[in-house]
Amino acid sequence: MIVQKVLNHNAAVVMDHEEEKVAIGSGIAFQKKKHDIIDPEKIEKLFVLSRNQDSTFTDLLEKAGEWETDIIQDLVYWMEQQLDLYLDNHSYALLFDHLIHLLKRLSEGSHIVNYLLEEIQTLYPEAFRSAEKAVQRLTWNSGYEISYDETGFLALHLYAAGRNKTSPAGLKEHTAVLHRMITIMEESLHTMFPRRTLAYEGLINHLNVAVQAAEHKEELMKAPLDMVNMMKEKYPESCEAARQAVLVLKKEKELTIPEDESVYIAMHLQRLLNKKNR
């Protein structure tokens, strides 16, 4: 493969069968220049990005420091081997970009707050556990202490990598919708739901299914009319809290959840309130 442009000592634009591609591998472009040949066996990643991604990703590789790219490539290779993670071209570019900015924040002593952390841990537990393992290796190689807030955002990337047509940004937006609904219901009931409980996990998972159904315009099983009437009569506060959350979802996201479905949400709320009041 013939070098067209050196991006850094770990990456280069190469000509492969009359097609330009981005080749990535440990030290593959070290002391190389245009028209030099790269040994294909040393290439760890070889891909063509879509036209709108190409300049952005190649610019990122070109500007990234050698230390950062060494650490990231080691981490990605380790995750693919140890976590059985498959990264397509798009997922790789997104993850690389995320990790570059993560290392930059850490080097500057900058910290971010992940207000979706509880929801991420509940909805994507396997991805979060994988992110914890990846963070351990990243900490070992970089020397930086990495917070649970950062681990949560990395988990979104790992979860998205295993799902077709799912992006970390889309996951973050979906999770933020659930967080918003939780906040509305807590404010309505003048309480804070106890986290890390089966009752809270039940609520989050039910909201997740309900919102996904609304996003895909799928119908869920309807609640029996006698159940709806019983809940409204016996637990009006929980029903009103669920109704307000559903109204906010419709107003802010133009997503509709049927009234009888909000009754199921109210049942989860009541279970949480009963647990808190014991």
Residue pairs with C-beta under 8 A, 6 or more apart in sequence:
1 14
1 15
1 16
1 23
1 37
1 38
1 40
1 43
2 14
2 15
2 35
2 36
2 37
2 38
3 12
3 13
3 14
3 29
3 32
3 33
3 34
3 35
3 36
3 37
3 38
4 12
4 13
4 14
4 15
4 20
4 34
5 12
5 13
5 34
5 58
6 12
6 29
6 32
6 33
6 34
7 13
7 22
7 29
7 58
7 61
7 62
8 29
8 61
8 62
8 64
8 65
8 66
8 69
9 27
9 28
9 29
9 30
9 31
9 66
9 69
10 24
10 25
10 26
10 27
10 28
10 29
10 66
10 69
10 70
10 73
11 22
11 23
11 24
11 25
11 28
11 29
11 61
11 69
12 22
12 23
12 28
12 29
12 32
12 38
13 20
13 21
13 22
13 23
13 58
14 20
14 21
14 22
14 23
14 38
14 46
15 21
16 23
16 46
19 48
20 48
21 46
21 47
21 48
22 45
22 46
22 47
22 48
22 49
22 57
22 58
22 61
23 29
23 38
23 43
23 45
23 46
24 43
24 44
24 45
24 46
24 61
24 73
25 42
25 43
25 44
25 45
25 73
26 42
26 44
26 70
26 73
26 74
27 42
28 38
28 39
28 42
28 43
29 38
32 38
44 73
44 77
45 92
47 89
47 92
48 89
49 57
49 58
49 89
49 90
49 93
50 90
53 89
53 90
53 93
56 93
57 93
57 96
57 97
60 96
60 97
60 100
61 69
61 96
64 72
64 100
68 99
68 100
68 103
71 103
71 138
71 141
71 142
72 96
72 99
72 100
72 103
74 137
74 141
75 99
75 134
75 137
75 138
75 141
76 87
76 92
76 95
76 96
78 134
78 137
79 85
79 130
79 134
79 158
80 86
80 87
82 133
83 130
83 133
83 134
83 158
85 130
85 158
85 161
85 162
86 161
86 162
87 95
87 161
88 161
91 157
91 160
91 161
94 157
94 160
94 167
94 168
95 157
95 161
98 153
98 154
98 157
98 168
99 138
102 146
102 150
102 154
103 142
103 144
105 111
105 112
105 150
106 142
106 144
106 146
107 144
111 147
111 149
112 149
112 150
112 153
113 149
114 120
114 148
114 149
114 150
114 152
114 153
115 179
116 152
116 172
116 175
116 176
116 179
117 148
117 149
117 152
118 195
119 175
119 178
119 179
119 182
119 204
120 128
120 152
120 155
120 156
120 175
121 128
121 152
121 155
122 200
122 201
122 204
122 205
123 175
123 178
123 204
123 205
123 208
124 155
124 156
124 159
124 171
127 155
127 156
127 158
127 159
127 162
128 151
128 152
128 155
130 155
130 158
131 151
131 152
131 154
131 155
131 158
132 151
134 154
134 158
135 146
135 150
135 151
135 154
138 144
138 146
139 145
139 146
153 168
153 172
156 168
156 171
156 172
156 175
157 168
159 166
159 171
160 166
160 167
160 168
160 170
160 171
174 211
174 212
174 215
177 211
177 249
177 253
177 255
178 204
178 207
178 208
178 211
180 248
180 249
180 252
181 207
181 211
181 245
181 246
181 248
181 249
182 193
182 203
182 204
182 207
182 245
184 241
184 244
184 245
184 248
185 193
185 241
185 242
185 244
185 245
185 269
186 192
186 193
188 237
188 240
188 241
188 244
188 245
189 237
189 238
189 241
189 269
189 273
191 273
191 276
193 200
193 203
193 272
193 276
194 200
194 272
194 275
194 276
197 272
197 275
199 268
199 271
199 272
199 275
200 272
202 268
202 271
203 265
203 268
203 269
203 271
203 272
206 264
206 265
206 268
207 265
209 220
210 220
210 257
210 261
210 264
210 265
211 249
211 255
211 257
212 218
213 219
213 220
213 257
214 249
214 255
214 256
214 257
215 255
220 258
220 261
222 258
222 260
222 261
223 260
223 261
223 263
223 264
227 263
228 259
228 260
228 263
231 238
231 239
231 263
231 266
231 267
232 239
232 263
235 266
235 269
235 270
238 266
238 267
238 269
238 270
238 273
239 262
239 263
239 266
241 266
241 269
242 262
242 263
242 265
242 266
242 269
243 259
243 262
245 262
245 265
246 257
246 259
246 261
246 262
246 265
249 255
249 256
249 257
250 256
250 257
